[in-house]
Amino acid sequence: MLAGLGRLIHRRRWISLALILVTTVLAGAWGLGVFARFSTEGGFDDPKSSSSLVARLGATYFGSTNPDVLVLYRSDTMTVDDPRYEQAVIGTVARLPKDKVAELASYWSFDEKDAAPLASRDKHATFVSVKLAGKDDAAKAENYKAIKDRLNAPGLQTRLGGNVPLGQEFATQVVADIVNAETISMPILLILLVLVFGALTASVLPLIVALFSIVGGLAVLHMVTYLTDVTSMALEVVTMMGVGLAIDYSLFIVSRFREELAKGMDARGISPGKPWKQAGTRRDRKAEKRAYLRALKPVRQSALAHTMATAGRTIMVSGITVSAALSGLLVFPQMFLRTIGLAGICTVLVAVFGAIVLLPTMLALLGTKVEFGRMPWRRPNSRRVRKARRDPDSGFWHALGHSVMKHPFPYFVVVIGILGVLFVPFLNVQFGSVDARILPKDSPTRAVVETVKRDFPNGSAEPIDVVISGDLIPRNWRPVRKGDNIPPYLEQFRKKLAAMPGVTDAKYTGYSGDYGGVRISVTHKWEPMDEHAQDLVKEIRGMSLTKNGYPMHIDVGGSTAAQMDLMSSLMRSLPKMAVIVGLATFFLLFMFFGSIVLPLKAIVMNVLSIGASFGVIVWGFQYGHLAGILNFTPTGGVEATSMILILAVVFGLSMDYEVFLLSRIREEWDKHRDNRAAVARGMQHTGSIITSAALLFLVVIAAFGMAGITSVKLIGVGMFVAVVVDAALVRSLLVPATMRFMGNANWWLPGPLAGLHSRMDLREREDMPSRHIIAPSRLPEEQPYPYAMQWEEAGPDEEEVPSAFRTTANGRHAAPAAPAPAAPAPFASAPTSAFPENIQFQPGAAAPGPHQRPSQPYPQQAQPYPQPQPNGNGAQPGFDRRPNDGRFLPTGGHHPPAPGAPNVPPATISQRFPDRPEAPSRAPRAMTRPPTSADHPMQPSATSPRAPWAPWSNGQPQPSPTHTTRTKREIVPNPDGSGWRWSTVEDNDVD
């Protein structure tokens, strides 16, 4: 499927680019509207909890204890009892538009006893509580904008706080953090990408995809705001994830495309660079350039298709896996988690789209120009490139893989010990709530909150709100109005609350006849999250109140009750998240790898990474060891919803690298069925890429880790630690060690699940129908089967590669050769009934084993062949054995050199057949017609002259080695490719 998508993008690359550009412009214009739709509410509470009900009743009926706007006035010379002070404040707030303000409360609105908490201890400061008109956050924000500049009192210092200013400052800080993070990270990412890719053009491509991800993320987040409320912090989190994943995915796609393009050009003998410049005249150069581009077109398309079938498929599975992890956030009732989960899923899908649609489009347009701006260490004649060609299975990661395979137990013990030490601080975790201290230290809104808590009576007290409701609450009654008799059962209940241990006061703070309820605020001497305060909330919730035998409803709210309800809600939803994410991840990896062991192992590895991340978070934020480096105020605890968010995000990111590594290991396992070799080669091919991807992701996370909001710092540190642990310890050491322990059991799949897996296998399948596979004519009995032949239909884009674009033995471009005159074939044509039309002969595939024979019997030749006569140089005329790669290639015609081997010109006809006149050379061509005996000199016809045939002129072939046959049990694939099973096979040991 993805290979077909790659071919389609290659054929329609200009149309694809135009559609993407139009979509990007529209998404950018739409996404800019998200900044006006953020909610000022935190979204950290459970909407169905008792504390949330009390908060809504207070905002609707009783008056909220958290005002929309809190205006703090201060004078260094006057006190609040000075008439001039009163005139300045009252005169200012009295001029506010009545349609913008719903309610005002000031020091002069109450009698002396009730007004005392609204003045500072030194009487030089006071605050005015403003309730704005408007039913939603957007309306209140507009009203605040209209009155903001009218709140400055003459002769007094004025500072603004409250929910609405706090929300606007929060949104402004988020935008500033994103701009700063991108400004810092983009230049560093470009430098690192140049070092990783070694080419300037290839390095720019991931940044383009990252910018596309940012634009798409804004558009997606704007759409989510019409489904639910979205906090501004969600923008920072999803942007960080989108940019990081887009760069990671692009790194894998570009790396694989360059690898496949180089392989295809080597296989067809097309040299890199601009070989047409060697032509003499301008007209010849244009003609050679057109021919070169025609020859390169099928190679580029094939490279893109194979890239999509391998790296593209891995990225799609990785994106789905990360989305499955984020989907676990949707089971929580908290708006903050649900919005980030939904927006995160959409952002990940945008990053996947950019990696498998936008990036392939640019690669199809660039082709070999992706290497433009190549650095010295990436040039073909550099020492690094020559070493890689000479010994592909070498390097640090290959050596590390073999070392882990050889000594798995020490690596396993050391890594588990390190992860255990990192996890230990989490055993003492303390969860806290979100307050103004998550803002930067120089925040004006935070300064107002801290001033009220420090300088005002009861400023640091956070009372427990108790709402009593029922049909028996008297109407048209005010508990604070003089002359109204308080119902005896309510007064008795209030006195009972005031008499509880640790309570300093209990008083009526609200009444609603419409709702039928009264609010009593209970103040105490403990901190909000102290164990004694929590015990007090539990005791109040256990109380009951009746009148005439009819029970009354008692709901408890406040910051202490809200935090307790939050933790209870998270603990109820966390098992649901674990089940959903675990099953979804297991199911996806089962479809991808065809094993039930690898998905379970991957889940366990991710849990280890998450545990280490949680331990570092507690050590750095709860204990405050990172406060100096990251410039934040420790609160003695960590915010619980942020930990849940880190759990989902880190699980998805860890699974991301797991899929990258295991997909390449599975690819090698399918080729060789050797577990140790598959792990070592998989690490060799992906180790440097995963490390580079992790390093780039760390740059993005570190840039966002310098944000001004403490919660974003916490999330960034958690992701940073998880990526470091995952890339440096888990994927590099722990995963190979555990795979060495389990051996072939890694790929175990029970028989009942084999059929299920065959119907949902996510691996790319491009099997050719059997009716298109036809064997060639039979070779003589005494001639060993010299080389494998691969017969396939000629594609419509197959082009003949001009000899001018092939490389010579010294690696230089071959000069254009003059067209040779046509010559008669050395042998007459033989019957070609065994060869269908439109068949292309491709020598160079892997040779069959010494005891293998073609699947179809060959017809007997009419004339027997003479005995072979070896020649003097030890070469066989029928085929060549290329060094380093074990391929058998026909000696007649041109064929590509093996990787890392010198390009030796083939022997001529006269050298291989001394008694036969040499025919003029012909340019190599892709045979899209049935091959005849003229194409194969060692297959004469009945009418050709009886020249001596010397297939073994270079020496007799070595006799087949003797084998000792034994039987053993091993896991083998099913014949229909549906899975794996245990089978008894022959164990052939060469003597």
Secondary structure in CASP SS format (residue, H / E / C, confidence):
PFRMAT SS
TARGET T0000
AUTHOR 0000-0000-0000
METHOD secondary structure of the structure
MODEL  1
M C 1.00
L H 1.00
A H 1.00
G H 1.00
L H 1.00
G H 1.00
R H 1.00
L H 1.00
I H 1.00
H H 1.00
R H 1.00
R C 1.00
R H 1.00
W H 1.00
I H 1.00
S H 1.00
L H 1.00
A H 1.00
L H 1.00
I H 1.00
L H 1.00
V H 1.00
T H 1.00
T H 1.00
V H 1.00
L H 1.00
A H 1.00
G H 1.00
A H 1.00
W H 1.00
G H 1.00
L H 1.00
G H 1.00
V H 1.00
F H 1.00
A H 1.00
R C 1.00
F C 1.00
S E 1.00
T C 1.00
E C 1.00
G C 1.00
G C 1.00
F C 1.00
D C 1.00
D C 1.00
P C 1.00
K C 1.00
S C 1.00
S H 1.00
S H 1.00
S H 1.00
L H 1.00
V H 1.00
A H 1.00
R H 1.00
L H 1.00
G H 1.00
A H 1.00
T H 1.00
Y H 1.00
F H 1.00
G C 1.00
S C 1.00
T C 1.00
N C 1.00
P C 1.00
D C 1.00
V E 1.00
L E 1.00
V E 1.00
L E 1.00
Y E 1.00
R E 1.00
S C 1.00
D C 1.00
T C 1.00
M C 1.00
T C 1.00
V C 1.00
D C 1.00
D C 1.00
P H 1.00
R H 1.00
Y H 1.00
E H 1.00
Q H 1.00
A H 1.00
V H 1.00
I H 1.00
G H 1.00
T H 1.00
V H 1.00
A H 1.00
R C 1.00
L C 1.00
P C 1.00
K C 1.00
D C 1.00
K C 1.00
V E 1.00
A E 1.00
E E 1.00
L E 1.00
A E 1.00
S C 1.00
Y H 1.00
W H 1.00
S H 1.00
F C 1.00
D C 1.00
E H 1.00
K H 1.00
D H 1.00
A H 1.00
A H 1.00
P H 1.00
L H 1.00
A E 1.00
S C 1.00
R C 1.00
D C 1.00
K C 1.00
H C 1.00
A E 1.00
T E 1.00
F E 1.00
V E 1.00
S E 1.00
V E 1.00
K E 1.00
L E 1.00
A C 1.00
G C 1.00
K C 1.00
D C 1.00
D H 1.00
A H 1.00
A H 1.00
K H 1.00
A H 1.00
E H 1.00
N H 1.00
Y H 1.00
K H 1.00
A H 1.00
I H 1.00
K H 1.00
D H 1.00
R H 1.00
L C 1.00
N C 1.00
A C 1.00
P C 1.00
G C 1.00
L C 1.00
Q E 1.00
T E 1.00
R E 1.00
L E 1.00
G E 1.00
G C 1.00
N H 1.00
V H 1.00
P H 1.00
L H 1.00
G H 1.00
Q H 1.00
E H 1.00
F H 1.00
A H 1.00
T H 1.00
Q H 1.00
V H 1.00
V H 1.00
A H 1.00
D H 1.00
I H 1.00
V H 1.00
N H 1.00
A H 1.00
E H 1.00
T H 1.00
I H 1.00
S H 1.00
M H 1.00
P H 1.00
I H 1.00
L H 1.00
L H 1.00
I H 1.00
L H 1.00
L H 1.00
V H 1.00
L H 1.00
V H 1.00
F H 1.00
G C 1.00
A E 1.00
L H 1.00
T H 1.00
A H 1.00
S H 1.00
V H 1.00
L H 1.00
P H 1.00
L H 1.00
I H 1.00
V H 1.00
A H 1.00
L H 1.00
F H 1.00
S H 1.00
I H 1.00
V H 1.00
G H 1.00
G H 1.00
L H 1.00
A H 1.00
V H 1.00
L H 1.00
H H 1.00
M H 1.00
V H 1.00
T C 1.00
Y C 1.00
L C 1.00
T C 1.00
D C 1.00
V C 1.00
T E 1.00
S C 1.00
M H 1.00
A H 1.00
L H 1.00
E H 1.00
V H 1.00
V H 1.00
T H 1.00
M H 1.00
M H 1.00
G H 1.00
V H 1.00
G H 1.00
L H 1.00
A H 1.00
I H 1.00
D H 1.00
Y H 1.00
S H 1.00
L H 1.00
F H 1.00
I H 1.00
V H 1.00
S H 1.00
R H 1.00
F H 1.00
R H 1.00
E H 1.00
E H 1.00
L H 1.00
A H 1.00
K H 1.00
G H 1.00
M H 1.00
D H 1.00
A H 1.00
R C 1.00
G C 1.00
I C 1.00
S C 1.00
P C 1.00
G C 1.00
K C 1.00
P H 1.00
W H 1.00
K H 1.00
Q H 1.00
A C 1.00
G C 1.00
T C 1.00
R H 1.00
R H 1.00
D H 1.00
R H 1.00
K H 1.00
A H 1.00
E H 1.00
K H 1.00
R H 1.00
A H 1.00
Y H 1.00
L H 1.00
R H 1.00
A H 1.00
L H 1.00
K H 1.00
P H 1.00
V H 1.00
R H 1.00
Q H 1.00
S H 1.00
A H 1.00
L H 1.00
A H 1.00
H H 1.00
T H 1.00
M H 1.00
A H 1.00
T H 1.00
A H 1.00
G H 1.00
R H 1.00
T H 1.00
I H 1.00
M H 1.00
V H 1.00
S H 1.00
G H 1.00
I H 1.00
T H 1.00
V H 1.00
S H 1.00
A H 1.00
A H 1.00
L H 1.00
S H 1.00
G H 1.00
L H 1.00
L H 1.00
V H 1.00
F C 1.00
P C 1.00
Q C 1.00
M H 1.00
F H 1.00
L H 1.00
R H 1.00
T H 1.00
I H 1.00
G H 1.00
L H 1.00
A H 1.00
G H 1.00
I H 1.00
C H 1.00
T H 1.00
V H 1.00
L H 1.00
V H 1.00
A H 1.00
V H 1.00
F H 1.00
G H 1.00
A H 1.00
I H 1.00
V H 1.00
L H 1.00
L H 1.00
P H 1.00
T H 1.00
M H 1.00
L H 1.00
A H 1.00
L H 1.00
L H 1.00
G H 1.00
T H 1.00
K H 1.00
V H 1.00
E H 1.00
F C 1.00
G C 1.00
R E 1.00
M C 1.00
P H 1.00
W H 1.00
R H 1.00
R C 1.00
P C 1.00
N C 1.00
S C 1.00
R H 1.00
R H 1.00
V H 1.00
R H 1.00
K H 1.00
A H 1.00
R H 1.00
R H 1.00
D C 1.00
P C 1.00
D C 1.00
S C 1.00
G C 1.00
F H 1.00
W H 1.00
H H 1.00
A H 1.00
L H 1.00
G H 1.00
H H 1.00
S H 1.00
V H 1.00
M H 1.00
K H 1.00
H C 1.00
P H 1.00
F H 1.00
P H 1.00
Y H 1.00
F H 1.00
V H 1.00
V H 1.00
V H 1.00
I H 1.00
G H 1.00
I H 1.00
L H 1.00
G H 1.00
V H 1.00
L H 1.00
F H 1.00
V H 1.00
P H 1.00
F H 1.00
L H 1.00
N H 1.00
V C 1.00
Q C 1.00
F E 1.00
G E 1.00
S C 1.00
V C 1.00
D C 1.00
A H 1.00
R H 1.00
I H 1.00
L C 1.00
P C 1.00
K C 1.00
D C 1.00
S C 1.00
P H 1.00
T H 1.00
R H 1.00
A H 1.00
V H 1.00
V H 1.00
E H 1.00
T H 1.00
V H 1.00
K H 1.00
R H 1.00
D H 1.00
F C 1.00
P C 1.00
N C 1.00
G C 1.00
S C 1.00
A C 1.00
E C 1.00
P C 1.00
I E 1.00
D E 1.00
V E 1.00
V E 1.00
I E 1.00
S E 1.00
G C 1.00
D C 1.00
L C 1.00
I C 1.00
P C 1.00
R C 1.00
N C 1.00
W C 1.00
R C 1.00
P C 1.00
V C 1.00
R C 1.00
K C 1.00
G C 1.00
D C 1.00
N C 1.00
I C 1.00
P C 1.00
P H 1.00
Y H 1.00
L H 1.00
E H 1.00
Q H 1.00
F H 1.00
R H 1.00
K H 1.00
K H 1.00
L H 1.00
A H 1.00
A C 1.00
M C 1.00
P C 1.00
G C 1.00
V E 1.00
T E 1.00
D E 1.00
A E 1.00
K E 1.00
Y E 1.00
T E 1.00
G E 1.00
Y E 1.00
S E 1.00
G C 1.00
D C 1.00
Y C 1.00
G C 1.00
G E 1.00
V E 1.00
R E 1.00
I E 1.00
S E 1.00
V E 1.00
T E 1.00
H E 1.00
K C 1.00
W C 1.00
E C 1.00
P C 1.00
M C 1.00
D C 1.00
E H 1.00
H H 1.00
A H 1.00
Q H 1.00
D H 1.00
L H 1.00
V H 1.00
K H 1.00
E H 1.00
I H 1.00
R H 1.00
G C 1.00
M C 1.00
S C 1.00
L C 1.00
T E 1.00
K E 1.00
N C 1.00
G C 1.00
Y E 1.00
P E 1.00
M C 1.00
H E 1.00
I E 1.00
D E 1.00
V E 1.00
G E 1.00
G C 1.00
S H 1.00
T H 1.00
A H 1.00
A H 1.00
Q H 1.00
M H 1.00
D H 1.00
L H 1.00
M H 1.00
S H 1.00
S H 1.00
L H 1.00
M H 1.00
R H 1.00
S H 1.00
L H 1.00
P H 1.00
K H 1.00
M H 1.00
A H 1.00
V H 1.00
I H 1.00
V H 1.00
G H 1.00
L H 1.00
A H 1.00
T H 1.00
F H 1.00
F H 1.00
L H 1.00
L H 1.00
F H 1.00
M H 1.00
F H 1.00
F H 1.00
G C 1.00
S C 1.00
I C 1.00
V H 1.00
L H 1.00
P H 1.00
L H 1.00
K H 1.00
A H 1.00
I H 1.00
V H 1.00
M H 1.00
N H 1.00
V H 1.00
L H 1.00
S H 1.00
I H 1.00
G H 1.00
A H 1.00
S H 1.00
F H 1.00
G H 1.00
V H 1.00
I H 1.00
V H 1.00
W H 1.00
G H 1.00
F H 1.00
Q H 1.00
Y C 1.00
G C 1.00
H C 1.00
L C 1.00
A H 1.00
G H 1.00
I H 1.00
L H 1.00
N C 1.00
F C 1.00
T C 1.00
P C 1.00
T C 1.00
G C 1.00
G C 1.00
V E 1.00
E E 1.00
A H 1.00
T H 1.00
S H 1.00
M H 1.00
I H 1.00
L H 1.00
I H 1.00
L H 1.00
A H 1.00
V H 1.00
V H 1.00
F H 1.00
G H 1.00
L H 1.00
S H 1.00
M H 1.00
D H 1.00
Y H 1.00
E H 1.00
V H 1.00
F H 1.00
L H 1.00
L H 1.00
S H 1.00
R H 1.00
I H 1.00
R H 1.00
E H 1.00
E H 1.00
W H 1.00
D H 1.00
K H 1.00
H H 1.00
R C 1.00
D C 1.00
N H 1.00
R H 1.00
A H 1.00
A H 1.00
V H 1.00
A H 1.00
R H 1.00
G H 1.00
M H 1.00
Q H 1.00
H H 1.00
T H 1.00
G H 1.00
S H 1.00
I H 1.00
I H 1.00
T H 1.00
S H 1.00
A H 1.00
A H 1.00
L H 1.00
L H 1.00
F H 1.00
L H 1.00
V H 1.00
V H 1.00
I H 1.00
A H 1.00
A H 1.00
F H 1.00
G H 1.00
M C 1.00
A C 1.00
G C 1.00
I C 1.00
T H 1.00
S H 1.00
V H 1.00
K H 1.00
L H 1.00
I H 1.00
G H 1.00
V H 1.00
G H 1.00
M H 1.00
F H 1.00
V H 1.00
A H 1.00
V H 1.00
V H 1.00
V H 1.00
D H 1.00
A H 1.00
A H 1.00
L H 1.00
V H 1.00
R H 1.00
S H 1.00
L H 1.00
L H 1.00
V H 1.00
P H 1.00
A H 1.00
T H 1.00
M H 1.00
R H 1.00
F H 1.00
M H 1.00
G H 1.00
N H 1.00
A H 1.00
N H 1.00
W H 1.00
W C 1.00
L C 1.00
P C 1.00
G H 1.00
P H 1.00
L H 1.00
A H 1.00
G H 1.00
L H 1.00
H H 1.00
S H 1.00
R H 1.00
M H 1.00
D C 1.00
L C 1.00
R C 1.00
E C 1.00
R C 1.00
E C 1.00
D C 1.00
M C 1.00
P C 1.00
S H 1.00
R H 1.00
H H 1.00
I C 1.00
I C 1.00
A C 1.00
P C 1.00
S C 1.00
R C 1.00
L C 1.00
P C 1.00
E C 1.00
E C 1.00
Q C 1.00
P C 1.00
Y C 1.00
P C 1.00
Y C 1.00
A E 1.00
M E 1.00
Q E 1.00
W E 1.00
E E 1.00
E E 1.00
A C 1.00
G C 1.00
P C 1.00
D C 1.00
E C 1.00
E C 1.00
E C 1.00
V C 1.00
P C 1.00
S H 1.00
A H 1.00
F H 1.00
R C 1.00
T E 1.00
T C 1.00
A C 1.00
N C 1.00
G C 1.00
R C 1.00
H E 1.00
A C 1.00
A C 1.00
P C 1.00
A C 1.00
A C 1.00
P C 1.00
A C 1.00
P C 1.00
A C 1.00
A C 1.00
P C 1.00
A C 1.00
P C 1.00
F C 1.00
A C 1.00
S C 1.00
A C 1.00
P C 1.00
T C 1.00
S C 1.00
A C 1.00
F C 1.00
P C 1.00
E C 1.00
N C 1.00
I E 1.00
Q E 1.00
F E 1.00
Q E 1.00
P E 1.00
G E 1.00
A E 1.00
A E 1.00
A C 1.00
P C 1.00
G C 1.00
P C 1.00
H C 1.00
Q C 1.00
R C 1.00
P C 1.00
S C 1.00
Q C 1.00
P C 1.00
Y C 1.00
P C 1.00
Q C 1.00
Q C 1.00
A C 1.00
Q C 1.00
P C 1.00
Y C 1.00
P C 1.00
Q C 1.00
P C 1.00
Q C 1.00
P C 1.00
N C 1.00
G C 1.00
N C 1.00
G C 1.00
A C 1.00
Q C 1.00
P C 1.00
G C 1.00
F E 1.00
D E 1.00
R E 1.00
R C 1.00
P C 1.00
N C 1.00
D C 1.00
G C 1.00
R E 1.00
F E 1.00
L E 1.00
P E 1.00
T C 1.00
G C 1.00
G C 1.00
H C 1.00
H C 1.00
P C 1.00
P C 1.00
A C 1.00
P C 1.00
G C 1.00
A C 1.00
P C 1.00
N C 1.00
V C 1.00
P C 1.00
P C 1.00
A C 1.00
T C 1.00
I H 1.00
S H 1.00
Q H 1.00
R H 1.00
F C 1.00
P C 1.00
D C 1.00
R C 1.00
P C 1.00
E C 1.00
A C 1.00
P C 1.00
S C 1.00
R C 1.00
A C 1.00
P C 1.00
R C 1.00
A C 1.00
M C 1.00
T C 1.00
R C 1.00
P C 1.00
P C 1.00
T C 1.00
S C 1.00
A C 1.00
D C 1.00
H C 1.00
P C 1.00
M C 1.00
Q C 1.00
P C 1.00
S C 1.00
A C 1.00
T C 1.00
S C 1.00
P C 1.00
R C 1.00
A C 1.00
P C 1.00
W C 1.00
A C 1.00
P C 1.00
W C 1.00
S C 1.00
N C 1.00
G C 1.00
Q C 1.00
P C 1.00
Q C 1.00
P C 1.00
S C 1.00
P C 1.00
T C 1.00
H E 1.00
T E 1.00
T E 1.00
R E 1.00
T E 1.00
K E 1.00
R E 1.00
E E 1.00
I E 1.00
V E 1.00
P E 1.00
N C 1.00
P C 1.00
D C 1.00
G C 1.00
S C 1.00
G C 1.00
W E 1.00
R E 1.00
W E 1.00
S E 1.00
T E 1.00
V E 1.00
E E 1.00
D E 1.00
N E 1.00
D E 1.00
V E 1.00
D C 1.00
END
